[in-house]
Amino acid sequence: MTDVAGAPAVPFADRLADAVERKRTQVVVGLDPVLDMLPVELRGEAVAGRAAAASAVERFCVGIVDAVAPYVVAVKPQIAFFEALGSDGWRALEQVTAYAREAGLLVIGDAKRGDVGSTARAYATAFLERHDGQPPLVDALTVSPFLGRDSLDPFFAACRREGAGVFLLVRTSNPGAADLQDAVLSDGRPLWRQVAELVDQWGEDLVGARGLSSVGAVVGATVPRIVGEARRQMPRAIILLPGVGAQGATPADVARAFTSGPSSALVNASRSVIYAYRDAPAEDWRAAAAAEAARLQGAVWAAAGW
């Protein structure tokens, strides 16, 4: 792994561990800019065409970054909301990710990409590799593992070369996850356990100096029993835990994810933070997001036990 100057790139897992321990937070705020839910001062722009909508989305996300930066370790832009706005949306995404980095935050791209051969290489290039001397678009990316190892090799190569991270889908937070991820294999195990076993194997040679791998896993906080089982199955993986807040999970539901250390799990909250102003109409949307992020920071750190 080398950086722009040719020095070894610091693995994502080590960069994350340093940031978590320095800021005493394991919170990630998802940037899910739904046009109809933007503050009223931006909502009017959002109906004036794609370019204006993308500008409103960028202003909203930058405002959220400013508000939550003291209380979180990373932001997680949901790529689909930017892609829906075409090339203007993609430019907004580039501006937002660069701004978040300037604010000292890591950026996890929530894209859930997955394909084989040259397509997988193109996805890895688009998100995790440097271009024209500029940093990669994101520091880490969510990826689907369900096409197998050859579909993941380009992302693992970016981890080695660029110091990137990946979060592989293991057991997601949505109700329909049970349809496939809980399907029982011939040996009696649910499918997600087989995926977790592979994640642990695939991440073995990407373990950094802090004992954590840059190959992480997505496990829904909405299934607390599975959170503990997943941690035992993947002791070196950083577990990204969506579902706290609007989906009903609480920090107490994910405490078992942190048994491998304070940086071994991340709690993601999106709508409950970025749209907190909707539950406090008299409060500025930035102040409301900051207050909820601060509350969550304290609650998660306490639940983690570190």
C-alpha positions as a LaTeX table, in Angstrom:
\begin{tabular}{lrrr}
\hline
Residue & $x$ (\AA) & $y$ (\AA) & $z$ (\AA) \\
\hline
Met1 & 0.00 & 0.00 & 0.00 \\
Thr2 & 1.38 & 3.39 & $-0.95$ \\
Asp3 & 0.09 & 6.92 & $-0.71$ \\
Val4 & 0.55 & 9.72 & $-3.22$ \\
Ala5 & 4.12 & 10.34 & $-2.12$ \\
Gly6 & 5.02 & 6.66 & $-2.27$ \\
Ala7 & 4.89 & 6.07 & 1.49 \\
Pro8 & 2.85 & 3.10 & 2.74 \\
Ala9 & $-0.86$ & 3.91 & 2.94 \\
Val10 & $-2.36$ & 3.50 & 6.41 \\
Pro11 & $-4.97$ & 0.70 & 6.40 \\
Phe12 & $-8.56$ & 1.82 & 6.75 \\
Ala13 & $-9.01$ & $-0.22$ & 9.94 \\
Asp14 & $-6.09$ & 1.55 & 11.61 \\
Arg15 & $-7.26$ & 5.00 & 10.50 \\
Leu16 & $-10.70$ & 4.25 & 11.86 \\
Ala17 & $-9.36$ & 2.96 & 15.18 \\
Asp18 & $-7.26$ & 6.08 & 15.64 \\
Ala19 & $-10.23$ & 8.33 & 14.91 \\
Val20 & $-12.61$ & 6.45 & 17.22 \\
Glu21 & $-10.21$ & 6.57 & 20.14 \\
Arg22 & $-9.30$ & 10.20 & 19.53 \\
Lys23 & $-12.90$ & 11.43 & 19.27 \\
Arg24 & $-14.48$ & 8.85 & 21.61 \\
Thr25 & $-17.29$ & 8.08 & 19.24 \\
Gln26 & $-18.39$ & 5.12 & 17.13 \\
Val27 & $-21.27$ & 6.93 & 15.45 \\
Val28 & $-21.68$ & 7.18 & 11.68 \\
Val29 & $-24.32$ & 9.49 & 10.25 \\
Gly30 & $-25.92$ & 8.41 & 7.02 \\
Leu31 & $-26.49$ & 11.11 & 4.42 \\
Asp32 & $-29.81$ & 10.10 & 2.84 \\
Pro33 & $-31.07$ & 13.31 & 1.21 \\
Val34 & $-34.72$ & 12.64 & 0.40 \\
Leu35 & $-35.95$ & 15.72 & $-1.47$ \\
Asp36 & $-39.41$ & 15.76 & 0.14 \\
Met37 & $-37.86$ & 15.73 & 3.61 \\
Leu38 & $-35.40$ & 18.59 & 3.17 \\
Pro39 & $-35.87$ & 21.70 & 5.33 \\
Val40 & $-38.36$ & 24.14 & 3.88 \\
Glu41 & $-35.63$ & 26.64 & 2.99 \\
Leu42 & $-34.17$ & 24.04 & 0.60 \\
Arg43 & $-37.28$ & 22.19 & $-0.46$ \\
Gly44 & $-38.36$ & 24.88 & $-2.90$ \\
Glu45 & $-35.12$ & 24.60 & $-4.85$ \\
Ala46 & $-35.50$ & 20.84 & $-5.00$ \\
Val47 & $-38.47$ & 21.04 & $-7.36$ \\
Ala48 & $-36.79$ & 23.39 & $-9.84$ \\
Gly49 & $-35.02$ & 20.70 & $-11.85$ \\
Arg50 & $-32.08$ & 18.36 & $-11.31$ \\
Ala51 & $-29.38$ & 21.01 & $-11.11$ \\
Ala52 & $-31.26$ & 22.99 & $-8.47$ \\
Ala53 & $-32.16$ & 19.81 & $-6.58$ \\
Ala54 & $-28.52$ & 18.69 & $-6.55$ \\
Ser55 & $-27.49$ & 22.10 & $-5.23$ \\
Ala56 & $-30.07$ & 21.83 & $-2.45$ \\
Val57 & $-28.88$ & 18.33 & $-1.58$ \\
Glu58 & $-25.28$ & 19.51 & $-1.45$ \\
Arg59 & $-26.14$ & 22.44 & 0.83 \\
Phe60 & $-28.14$ & 20.16 & 3.10 \\
Cys61 & $-25.40$ & 17.55 & 3.39 \\
Val62 & $-22.71$ & 20.16 & 3.99 \\
Gly63 & $-24.87$ & 21.65 & 6.74 \\
Ile64 & $-25.29$ & 18.22 & 8.32 \\
Val65 & $-21.52$ & 17.60 & 8.15 \\
Asp66 & $-20.88$ & 20.90 & 9.94 \\
Ala67 & $-23.46$ & 20.03 & 12.59 \\
Val68 & $-22.41$ & 16.47 & 13.40 \\
Ala69 & $-18.64$ & 16.55 & 12.82 \\
Pro70 & $-17.72$ & 16.93 & 16.51 \\
Tyr71 & $-19.78$ & 13.87 & 17.49 \\
Val72 & $-19.21$ & 11.29 & 14.75 \\
Val73 & $-16.30$ & 9.43 & 13.22 \\
Ala74 & $-17.68$ & 9.15 & 9.68 \\
Val75 & $-20.51$ & 9.99 & 7.34 \\
Lys76 & $-22.12$ & 7.46 & 5.02 \\
Pro77 & $-23.62$ & 8.99 & 1.89 \\
Gln78 & $-26.27$ & 6.77 & 0.33 \\
Ile79 & $-25.08$ & 6.88 & $-3.27$ \\
Ala80 & $-28.51$ & 6.21 & $-4.81$ \\
Phe81 & $-29.94$ & 9.55 & $-3.69$ \\
Phe82 & $-27.13$ & 11.36 & $-5.51$ \\
Glu83 & $-27.22$ & 9.15 & $-8.59$ \\
Ala84 & $-30.96$ & 9.84 & $-8.92$ \\
Leu85 & $-30.03$ & 13.44 & $-9.78$ \\
Gly86 & $-27.80$ & 12.46 & $-12.69$ \\
Ser87 & $-24.48$ & 14.14 & $-13.37$ \\
Asp88 & $-25.43$ & 17.10 & $-11.16$ \\
Gly89 & $-26.01$ & 14.68 & $-8.30$ \\
Trp90 & $-22.68$ & 12.98 & $-8.83$ \\
Arg91 & $-20.91$ & 16.34 & $-8.73$ \\
Ala92 & $-22.75$ & 17.10 & $-5.49$ \\
Leu93 & $-21.55$ & 13.77 & $-4.10$ \\
Glu94 & $-17.95$ & 14.64 & $-4.96$ \\
Gln95 & $-18.29$ & 18.01 & $-3.24$ \\
Val96 & $-19.90$ & 16.52 & $-0.14$ \\
Thr97 & $-17.32$ & 13.76 & 0.29 \\
Ala98 & $-14.46$ & 16.23 & $-0.13$ \\
Tyr99 & $-16.07$ & 18.56 & 2.40 \\
Ala100 & $-16.52$ & 15.75 & 4.91 \\
Arg101 & $-12.86$ & 14.85 & 4.62 \\
Glu102 & $-11.86$ & 18.48 & 5.18 \\
Ala103 & $-13.98$ & 18.31 & 8.35 \\
Gly104 & $-11.81$ & 15.41 & 9.54 \\
Leu105 & $-14.35$ & 12.66 & 8.90 \\
Leu106 & $-13.99$ & 9.32 & 7.18 \\
Val107 & $-16.42$ & 8.66 & 4.33 \\
Ile108 & $-18.18$ & 5.32 & 3.84 \\
Gly109 & $-19.92$ & 5.06 & 0.49 \\
Asp110 & $-23.18$ & 3.13 & 0.80 \\
Ala111 & $-23.43$ & 1.71 & $-2.71$ \\
Lys112 & $-23.80$ & $-2.06$ & $-2.16$ \\
Arg113 & $-22.04$ & $-2.76$ & $-5.42$ \\
Gly114 & $-21.38$ & $-6.30$ & $-6.62$ \\
Asp115 & $-20.39$ & $-7.72$ & $-10.01$ \\
Val116 & $-17.67$ & $-9.78$ & $-11.63$ \\
Gly117 & $-14.57$ & $-9.26$ & $-13.76$ \\
Ser118 & $-13.99$ & $-5.90$ & $-15.39$ \\
Thr119 & $-17.21$ & $-4.49$ & $-13.92$ \\
Ala120 & $-16.05$ & $-5.11$ & $-10.36$ \\
Arg121 & $-12.71$ & $-3.53$ & $-11.23$ \\
Ala122 & $-14.53$ & $-0.49$ & $-12.60$ \\
Tyr123 & $-16.57$ & $-0.12$ & $-9.40$ \\
Ala124 & $-13.41$ & $-0.35$ & $-7.29$ \\
Thr125 & $-11.72$ & 2.23 & $-9.52$ \\
Ala126 & $-14.68$ & 4.61 & $-9.34$ \\
Phe127 & $-14.99$ & 4.60 & $-5.57$ \\
Leu128 & $-11.73$ & 3.50 & $-3.95$ \\
Glu129 & $-8.84$ & 4.57 & $-6.17$ \\
Arg130 & $-7.08$ & 7.89 & $-6.65$ \\
His131 & $-7.63$ & 9.91 & $-9.81$ \\
Asp132 & $-5.42$ & 12.73 & $-11.12$ \\
Gly133 & $-3.60$ & 12.93 & $-7.81$ \\
Gln134 & $-6.85$ & 13.36 & $-5.86$ \\
Pro135 & $-7.95$ & 11.08 & $-3.00$ \\
Pro136 & $-10.45$ & 8.30 & $-3.71$ \\
Leu137 & $-14.11$ & 9.28 & $-3.68$ \\
Val138 & $-14.68$ & 7.40 & $-0.40$ \\
Asp139 & $-12.55$ & 5.72 & 2.26 \\
Ala140 & $-14.66$ & 2.56 & 2.37 \\
Leu141 & $-17.54$ & 1.05 & 0.43 \\
Thr142 & $-20.43$ & $-1.30$ & 1.13 \\
Val143 & $-20.26$ & $-4.28$ & $-1.22$ \\
Ser144 & $-22.44$ & $-7.33$ & $-1.88$ \\
Pro145 & $-20.49$ & $-10.61$ & $-1.51$ \\
Phe146 & $-23.11$ & $-12.81$ & $-3.15$ \\
Leu147 & $-21.27$ & $-13.18$ & $-6.46$ \\
Gly148 & $-18.30$ & $-14.79$ & $-4.72$ \\
Arg149 & $-14.60$ & $-14.18$ & $-4.24$ \\
Asp150 & $-13.73$ & $-13.18$ & $-7.81$ \\
Ser151 & $-16.24$ & $-10.33$ & $-7.59$ \\
Leu152 & $-14.48$ & $-9.02$ & $-4.49$ \\
Asp153 & $-10.84$ & $-9.28$ & $-5.47$ \\
Pro154 & $-10.72$ & $-5.79$ & $-7.07$ \\
Phe155 & $-12.03$ & $-4.28$ & $-3.84$ \\
Phe156 & $-9.53$ & $-6.24$ & $-1.74$ \\
Ala157 & $-6.78$ & $-5.02$ & $-4.09$ \\
Ala158 & $-7.86$ & $-1.44$ & $-3.39$ \\
Cys159 & $-7.63$ & $-2.20$ & 0.33 \\
Arg160 & $-4.02$ & $-3.30$ & $-0.10$ \\
Arg161 & $-2.97$ & $-0.60$ & $-2.54$ \\
Glu162 & $-4.97$ & 2.42 & $-1.39$ \\
Gly163 & $-5.63$ & 1.72 & 2.29 \\
Ala164 & $-9.35$ & 1.41 & 1.53 \\
Gly165 & $-11.99$ & $-0.49$ & 3.45 \\
Val166 & $-14.97$ & $-2.60$ & 2.45 \\
Phe167 & $-18.09$ & $-3.59$ & 4.36 \\
Leu168 & $-19.60$ & $-6.81$ & 3.02 \\
Leu169 & $-23.31$ & $-7.45$ & 3.47 \\
Val170 & $-23.77$ & $-10.27$ & 5.99 \\
Arg171 & $-27.16$ & $-9.83$ & 7.67 \\
Thr172 & $-28.97$ & $-6.63$ & 6.78 \\
Ser173 & $-31.48$ & $-4.65$ & 8.84 \\
Asn174 & $-34.54$ & $-4.77$ & 6.56 \\
Pro175 & $-37.42$ & $-7.18$ & 7.34 \\
Gly176 & $-37.04$ & $-8.96$ & 3.99 \\
Ala177 & $-33.47$ & $-9.95$ & 4.83 \\
Ala178 & $-34.83$ & $-13.13$ & 6.40 \\
Asp179 & $-36.08$ & $-14.34$ & 2.99 \\
Leu180 & $-32.55$ & $-15.20$ & 1.85 \\
Gln181 & $-30.04$ & $-14.40$ & 4.57 \\
Asp182 & $-31.74$ & $-16.61$ & 7.14 \\
Ala183 & $-32.30$ & $-19.48$ & 4.69 \\
Val184 & $-31.11$ & $-22.75$ & 6.27 \\
Leu185 & $-28.24$ & $-24.60$ & 4.60 \\
Ser186 & $-27.93$ & $-28.38$ & 4.47 \\
Asp187 & $-25.77$ & $-28.37$ & 7.62 \\
Gly188 & $-28.43$ & $-26.47$ & 9.56 \\
Arg189 & $-26.68$ & $-23.09$ & 9.58 \\
Pro190 & $-28.38$ & $-19.95$ & 8.24 \\
Leu191 & $-26.87$ & $-18.56$ & 5.06 \\
Trp192 & $-25.62$ & $-15.44$ & 6.78 \\
Arg193 & $-23.33$ & $-17.56$ & 8.97 \\
Gln194 & $-21.62$ & $-18.98$ & 5.89 \\
Val195 & $-21.10$ & $-15.44$ & 4.59 \\
Ala196 & $-19.72$ & $-14.36$ & 7.98 \\
Glu197 & $-17.26$ & $-17.26$ & 7.94 \\
Leu198 & $-16.05$ & $-16.19$ & 4.51 \\
Val199 & $-15.73$ & $-12.56$ & 5.60 \\
Asp200 & $-13.46$ & $-13.65$ & 8.42 \\
Gln201 & $-11.32$ & $-15.71$ & 6.02 \\
Trp202 & $-11.17$ & $-13.04$ & 3.33 \\
Gly203 & $-10.11$ & $-10.38$ & 5.82 \\
Glu204 & $-7.33$ & $-12.39$ & 7.40 \\
Asp205 & $-4.50$ & $-10.88$ & 5.36 \\
Leu206 & $-5.86$ & $-7.34$ & 5.68 \\
Val207 & $-5.58$ & $-7.07$ & 9.47 \\
Gly208 & $-3.83$ & $-3.87$ & 10.50 \\
Ala209 & $-1.63$ & $-2.94$ & 13.39 \\
Arg210 & $-4.65$ & $-2.44$ & 15.64 \\
Gly211 & $-5.83$ & $-6.03$ & 15.19 \\
Leu212 & $-8.83$ & $-5.21$ & 13.02 \\
Ser213 & $-9.34$ & $-6.04$ & 9.36 \\
Ser214 & $-10.16$ & $-3.59$ & 6.59 \\
Val215 & $-12.70$ & $-6.19$ & 5.42 \\
Gly216 & $-15.71$ & $-5.40$ & 7.58 \\
Ala217 & $-19.32$ & $-6.55$ & 7.67 \\
Val218 & $-22.79$ & $-5.03$ & 7.61 \\
Val219 & $-25.04$ & $-6.53$ & 10.31 \\
Gly220 & $-28.38$ & $-4.96$ & 11.14 \\
Ala221 & $-28.83$ & $-3.59$ & 14.63 \\
Thr222 & $-32.48$ & $-4.62$ & 14.33 \\
Val223 & $-31.49$ & $-8.25$ & 15.01 \\
Pro224 & $-29.58$ & $-8.00$ & 18.34 \\
Arg225 & $-29.31$ & $-11.76$ & 18.83 \\
Ile226 & $-27.56$ & $-12.07$ & 15.49 \\
Val227 & $-25.25$ & $-9.14$ & 16.33 \\
Gly228 & $-23.63$ & $-11.14$ & 19.13 \\
Glu229 & $-23.39$ & $-14.30$ & 17.03 \\
Ala230 & $-21.85$ & $-12.33$ & 14.16 \\
Arg231 & $-19.20$ & $-10.86$ & 16.44 \\
Arg232 & $-18.14$ & $-14.32$ & 17.59 \\
Gln233 & $-17.98$ & $-15.48$ & 13.97 \\
Met234 & $-15.97$ & $-12.45$ & 12.81 \\
Pro235 & $-13.72$ & $-11.39$ & 15.71 \\
Arg236 & $-11.46$ & $-9.17$ & 13.55 \\
Ala237 & $-14.09$ & $-7.50$ & 11.37 \\
Ile238 & $-15.36$ & $-3.98$ & 11.92 \\
Ile239 & $-19.13$ & $-4.40$ & 12.05 \\
Leu240 & $-21.23$ & $-1.62$ & 10.56 \\
Leu241 & $-24.59$ & $-1.58$ & 12.35 \\
Pro242 & $-27.47$ & 0.15 & 10.53 \\
Gly243 & $-30.94$ & 0.31 & 12.02 \\
Val244 & $-30.50$ & 2.45 & 15.15 \\
Gly245 & $-33.04$ & 5.24 & 15.29 \\
Ala246 & $-35.76$ & 5.31 & 12.66 \\
Gln247 & $-35.71$ & 1.51 & 12.19 \\
Gly248 & $-36.25$ & 0.96 & 15.91 \\
Ala249 & $-32.94$ & $-0.41$ & 17.24 \\
Thr250 & $-31.22$ & 1.16 & 20.26 \\
Pro251 & $-27.57$ & 1.43 & 21.34 \\
Ala252 & $-28.21$ & $-1.27$ & 23.96 \\
Asp253 & $-29.12$ & $-3.68$ & 21.16 \\
Val254 & $-25.60$ & $-3.53$ & 19.71 \\
Ala255 & $-23.41$ & $-3.61$ & 22.84 \\
Arg256 & $-22.19$ & $-7.14$ & 22.05 \\
Ala257 & $-20.69$ & $-5.95$ & 18.78 \\
Phe258 & $-17.92$ & $-4.11$ & 20.66 \\
Thr259 & $-16.29$ & $-7.03$ & 22.44 \\
Ser260 & $-13.31$ & $-6.89$ & 20.05 \\
Gly261 & $-12.52$ & $-3.32$ & 21.09 \\
Pro262 & $-13.95$ & 0.20 & 21.03 \\
Ser263 & $-13.33$ & 0.52 & 17.29 \\
Ser264 & $-14.62$ & $-2.91$ & 16.30 \\
Ala265 & $-18.13$ & $-1.68$ & 15.46 \\
Leu266 & $-19.81$ & 1.42 & 14.08 \\
Val267 & $-23.39$ & 2.48 & 14.74 \\
Asn268 & $-25.08$ & 4.13 & 11.79 \\
Ala269 & $-28.04$ & 6.46 & 12.16 \\
Ser270 & $-29.48$ & 8.36 & 9.23 \\
Arg271 & $-33.02$ & 9.73 & 9.31 \\
Ser272 & $-33.19$ & 10.04 & 13.09 \\
Val273 & $-30.26$ & 12.48 & 12.96 \\
Ile274 & $-30.47$ & 14.35 & 9.69 \\
Tyr275 & $-34.22$ & 14.90 & 9.95 \\
Ala276 & $-34.33$ & 15.41 & 13.73 \\
Tyr277 & $-35.72$ & 18.89 & 13.12 \\
Arg278 & $-39.02$ & 17.33 & 12.04 \\
Asp279 & $-39.60$ & 16.29 & 15.67 \\
Ala280 & $-38.54$ & 19.72 & 16.93 \\
Pro281 & $-40.14$ & 22.19 & 14.49 \\
Ala282 & $-38.99$ & 25.25 & 16.43 \\
Glu283 & $-35.34$ & 24.20 & 16.24 \\
Asp284 & $-32.94$ & 24.93 & 13.40 \\
Trp285 & $-32.34$ & 21.76 & 11.37 \\
Arg286 & $-28.58$ & 21.92 & 11.92 \\
Ala287 & $-28.93$ & 22.39 & 15.67 \\
Ala288 & $-31.42$ & 19.52 & 15.87 \\
Ala289 & $-29.04$ & 17.20 & 14.00 \\
Ala290 & $-26.15$ & 18.22 & 16.24 \\
Ala291 & $-28.16$ & 17.57 & 19.39 \\
Glu292 & $-29.25$ & 14.11 & 18.26 \\
Ala293 & $-25.73$ & 13.18 & 17.12 \\
Ala294 & $-24.32$ & 14.27 & 20.48 \\
Arg295 & $-26.96$ & 12.26 & 22.35 \\
Leu296 & $-26.21$ & 9.19 & 20.25 \\
Gln297 & $-22.46$ & 9.58 & 20.72 \\
Gly298 & $-22.83$ & 9.36 & 24.48 \\
Ala299 & $-25.35$ & 6.55 & 24.40 \\
Val300 & $-23.29$ & 4.35 & 22.06 \\
Trp301 & $-20.00$ & 4.95 & 23.92 \\
Ala302 & $-21.69$ & 4.00 & 27.19 \\
Ala303 & $-23.32$ & 0.91 & 25.69 \\
Ala304 & $-20.03$ & $-0.19$ & 24.17 \\
Gly305 & $-18.50$ & $-0.24$ & 27.64 \\
Trp306 & $-15.26$ & 1.49 & 26.75 \\
\hline
\end{tabular}
